Every structure is written in C-alpha cells, then in structure tokens.
Amino acid sequence: MHEVSVAERMLEITLEAAGRNGGGRVRTARLLLGALTCVEPEALRFAFEIACRGTAADGCRLEILRVAARLECQACGGVHEGELLEPCPLCQSVGFEVLQGRELRIDTIDLEEAPFSEGGSEETSR
C-alpha cells in the first residue's frame, strides 16, 4: 500500500511548513489529489491519521480535494474531462495529453497559534 509512504511524506512536508511559519499544532491539511494518481483517498486519510500520532499534527483533519482528469485529444485538440482509456467524445480517437489530474500536493495547512514567545505569532494559514 503506497498510501503509507505518501502519508509519511505528506506529514514531513506539513511539519516542515508549520515550523517555517512559527510552529503550533497543525489543525487541517488540504491535499489536491488528481484522479490519475492511483491513490485511494480513504486509505491515504487513514495512513495520514496514523502517521500524525504523537506529532504536532496529531488530530489533524485531512481535507482531500479531488482534481478531475482534463485531457486534450491529440487528434482533434478537443479538451474534456474523462478517463485515459475512453475515446475522445468529439472524434472517438484515443491518445491524449494530460492537462490536469496528476496532482498530489499539500495545498494549504491551518495552524493553531504557537505558544507565546518573544515577538509572538498569530494563527497562520499557508
């Protein structure tokens, strides 16, 4: 299950970003997940929850924003959302350039206010 290694890397990225932005507990992480990634959202959500235990992201809510596959037909240039194995709805050809749908990245994180320190910090959304 590659979702475990994806979740572990997501956690690393999230904690690094939290550290760069004043620390504090990570409340929410938003992930852009393309339809062509072959990542199962619920398995990823479960793996991320487990990976977060005992870290500054313990209890973090993972929001997964699905990104549809947008394809450009190499024969007619038509753009549509769909599957790579389906023929073009305009000309029935196969063979596409992928315009979107491969995304797999943390889009934003929401942090709780870090404990007071010299100079203080406020809630941050990145």
C-alpha positions as YAML, in Angstrom:
chain: A
units: angstrom
residues:
- id: 1
  name: MET
  ca: [0.00, 0.00, 0.00]
- id: 2
  name: HIS
  ca: [1.89, 3.07, -1.25]
- id: 3
  name: GLU
  ca: [-0.55, 5.36, 0.59]
- id: 4
  name: VAL
  ca: [1.54, 4.82, 3.75]
- id: 5
  name: SER
  ca: [4.71, 6.23, 2.20]
- id: 6
  name: VAL
  ca: [2.71, 9.08, 0.62]
- id: 7
  name: ALA
  ca: [1.16, 9.87, 4.02]
- id: 8
  name: GLU
  ca: [4.57, 9.85, 5.73]
- id: 9
  name: ARG
  ca: [6.00, 12.26, 3.16]
- id: 10
  name: MET
  ca: [2.90, 14.49, 3.44]
- id: 11
  name: LEU
  ca: [3.44, 14.65, 7.19]
- id: 12
  name: GLU
  ca: [7.11, 15.62, 6.73]
- id: 13
  name: ILE
  ca: [6.14, 18.43, 4.36]
- id: 14
  name: THR
  ca: [3.35, 19.60, 6.67]
- id: 15
  name: LEU
  ca: [5.57, 19.70, 9.76]
- id: 16
  name: GLU
  ca: [8.36, 21.49, 7.87]
- id: 17
  name: ALA
  ca: [5.90, 24.13, 6.66]
- id: 18
  name: ALA
  ca: [4.47, 24.50, 10.17]
- id: 19
  name: GLY
  ca: [7.97, 25.01, 11.56]
- id: 20
  name: ARG
  ca: [8.76, 27.67, 8.95]
- id: 21
  name: ASN
  ca: [5.57, 29.51, 9.91]
- id: 22
  name: GLY
  ca: [6.01, 29.77, 13.65]
- id: 23
  name: GLY
  ca: [5.17, 26.26, 14.78]
- id: 24
  name: GLY
  ca: [1.99, 25.43, 16.57]
- id: 25
  name: ARG
  ca: [-0.30, 22.46, 16.20]
- id: 26
  name: VAL
  ca: [-1.48, 21.58, 12.70]
- id: 27
  name: ARG
  ca: [-5.28, 21.65, 12.62]
- id: 28
  name: THR
  ca: [-6.03, 21.00, 8.95]
- id: 29
  name: ALA
  ca: [-4.09, 19.96, 5.87]
- id: 30
  name: ARG
  ca: [-5.67, 20.31, 2.43]
- id: 31
  name: LEU
  ca: [-4.45, 18.00, -0.29]
- id: 32
  name: LEU
  ca: [-5.01, 18.29, -4.03]
- id: 33
  name: LEU
  ca: [-5.40, 14.73, -5.30]
- id: 34
  name: GLY
  ca: [-5.62, 14.11, -9.03]
- id: 35
  name: ALA
  ca: [-7.85, 11.41, -10.45]
- id: 36
  name: LEU
  ca: [-4.88, 9.84, -12.28]
- id: 37
  name: THR
  ca: [-2.64, 9.35, -9.22]
- id: 38
  name: CYS
  ca: [-3.84, 5.84, -8.34]
- id: 39
  name: VAL
  ca: [-4.02, 6.91, -4.69]
- id: 40
  name: GLU
  ca: [-7.06, 5.68, -2.76]
- id: 41
  name: PRO
  ca: [-8.35, 8.68, -0.76]
- id: 42
  name: GLU
  ca: [-9.73, 6.77, 2.24]
- id: 43
  name: ALA
  ca: [-6.59, 4.62, 2.57]
- id: 44
  name: LEU
  ca: [-4.50, 7.80, 2.41]
- id: 45
  name: ARG
  ca: [-6.68, 9.51, 5.02]
- id: 46
  name: PHE
  ca: [-6.27, 6.52, 7.37]
- id: 47
  name: ALA
  ca: [-2.50, 6.30, 6.83]
- id: 48
  name: PHE
  ca: [-2.11, 10.06, 7.41]
- id: 49
  name: GLU
  ca: [-4.09, 9.87, 10.66]
- id: 50
  name: ILE
  ca: [-1.79, 7.09, 11.92]
- id: 51
  name: ALA
  ca: [1.38, 8.91, 10.77]
- id: 52
  name: CYS
  ca: [0.33, 12.09, 12.62]
- id: 53
  name: ARG
  ca: [0.03, 10.42, 16.03]
- id: 54
  name: GLY
  ca: [2.43, 11.84, 18.58]
- id: 55
  name: THR
  ca: [3.43, 14.79, 16.38]
- id: 56
  name: ALA
  ca: [2.39, 18.44, 16.16]
- id: 57
  name: ALA
  ca: [-0.16, 17.22, 13.60]
- id: 58
  name: ASP
  ca: [-1.83, 14.72, 15.96]
- id: 59
  name: GLY
  ca: [-5.58, 15.07, 15.36]
- id: 60
  name: CYS
  ca: [-5.04, 16.98, 12.13]
- id: 61
  name: ARG
  ca: [-8.01, 16.83, 9.75]
- id: 62
  name: LEU
  ca: [-7.03, 15.91, 6.20]
- id: 63
  name: GLU
  ca: [-9.22, 17.54, 3.56]
- id: 64
  name: ILE
  ca: [-8.84, 15.89, 0.18]
- id: 65
  name: LEU
  ca: [-9.82, 17.99, -2.81]
- id: 66
  name: ARG
  ca: [-10.22, 15.77, -5.86]
- id: 67
  name: VAL
  ca: [-8.92, 17.10, -9.18]
- id: 68
  name: ALA
  ca: [-10.59, 15.62, -12.27]
- id: 69
  name: ALA
  ca: [-8.54, 14.43, -15.21]
- id: 70
  name: ARG
  ca: [-8.58, 17.02, -18.02]
- id: 71
  name: LEU
  ca: [-7.37, 15.65, -21.30]
- id: 72
  name: GLU
  ca: [-6.54, 17.18, -24.66]
- id: 73
  name: CYS
  ca: [-7.14, 14.94, -27.66]
- id: 74
  name: GLN
  ca: [-4.02, 14.63, -29.84]
- id: 75
  name: ALA
  ca: [-6.17, 14.10, -32.95]
- id: 76
  name: CYS
  ca: [-8.71, 16.94, -32.79]
- id: 77
  name: GLY
  ca: [-7.42, 19.15, -29.97]
- id: 78
  name: GLY
  ca: [-10.66, 18.87, -28.02]
- id: 79
  name: VAL
  ca: [-10.39, 19.20, -24.25]
- id: 80
  name: HIS
  ca: [-12.58, 17.18, -21.93]
- id: 81
  name: GLU
  ca: [-12.70, 15.56, -18.51]
- id: 82
  name: GLY
  ca: [-12.56, 11.80, -18.54]
- id: 83
  name: GLU
  ca: [-10.50, 8.65, -18.38]
- id: 84
  name: LEU
  ca: [-7.36, 7.92, -20.36]
- id: 85
  name: LEU
  ca: [-8.82, 4.71, -21.80]
- id: 86
  name: GLU
  ca: [-12.05, 6.27, -23.06]
- id: 87
  name: PRO
  ca: [-12.12, 7.60, -26.63]
- id: 88
  name: CYS
  ca: [-12.43, 11.32, -27.27]
- id: 89
  name: PRO
  ca: [-16.11, 12.31, -27.04]
- id: 90
  name: LEU
  ca: [-15.67, 14.61, -30.07]
- id: 91
  name: CYS
  ca: [-13.83, 12.43, -32.59]
- id: 92
  name: GLN
  ca: [-13.64, 8.96, -30.96]
- id: 93
  name: SER
  ca: [-9.81, 8.91, -31.20]
- id: 94
  name: VAL
  ca: [-7.57, 7.72, -28.41]
- id: 95
  name: GLY
  ca: [-4.35, 9.41, -27.35]
- id: 96
  name: PHE
  ca: [-4.37, 12.38, -25.04]
- id: 97
  name: GLU
  ca: [-2.13, 14.91, -23.39]
- id: 98
  name: VAL
  ca: [-2.90, 15.18, -19.68]
- id: 99
  name: LEU
  ca: [-3.63, 18.79, -18.71]
- id: 100
  name: GLN
  ca: [-4.60, 18.07, -15.09]
- id: 101
  name: GLY
  ca: [-5.29, 15.10, -12.88]
- id: 102
  name: ARG
  ca: [-1.80, 14.12, -11.71]
- id: 103
  name: GLU
  ca: [-1.77, 16.49, -8.73]
- id: 104
  name: LEU
  ca: [-0.63, 15.14, -5.38]
- id: 105
  name: ARG
  ca: [0.36, 18.06, -3.18]
- id: 106
  name: ILE
  ca: [-0.42, 19.80, 0.06]
- id: 107
  name: ASP
  ca: [-2.28, 22.96, -0.91]
- id: 108
  name: THR
  ca: [-2.67, 24.65, 2.48]
- id: 109
  name: ILE
  ca: [-2.25, 23.95, 6.16]
- id: 110
  name: ASP
  ca: [-4.03, 25.64, 9.06]
- id: 111
  name: LEU
  ca: [-2.08, 26.08, 12.28]
- id: 112
  name: GLU
  ca: [-3.12, 26.82, 15.83]
- id: 113
  name: GLU
  ca: [-1.41, 29.74, 17.42]
- id: 114
  name: ALA
  ca: [2.02, 28.71, 18.67]
- id: 115
  name: PRO
  ca: [2.81, 29.12, 22.38]
- id: 116
  name: PHE
  ca: [3.78, 32.70, 23.20]
- id: 117
  name: SER
  ca: [7.39, 33.57, 22.54]
- id: 118
  name: GLU
  ca: [9.36, 36.81, 22.13]
- id: 119
  name: GLY
  ca: [7.68, 38.61, 19.23]
- id: 120
  name: GLY
  ca: [4.60, 36.34, 19.42]
- id: 121
  name: SER
  ca: [2.84, 34.80, 16.44]
- id: 122
  name: GLU
  ca: [-0.68, 34.55, 15.16]
- id: 123
  name: GLU
  ca: [-2.71, 31.80, 13.55]
- id: 124
  name: THR
  ca: [-1.34, 31.11, 10.10]
- id: 125
  name: SER
  ca: [-2.89, 29.56, 7.01]
- id: 126
  name: ARG
  ca: [-0.45, 28.55, 4.30]
...
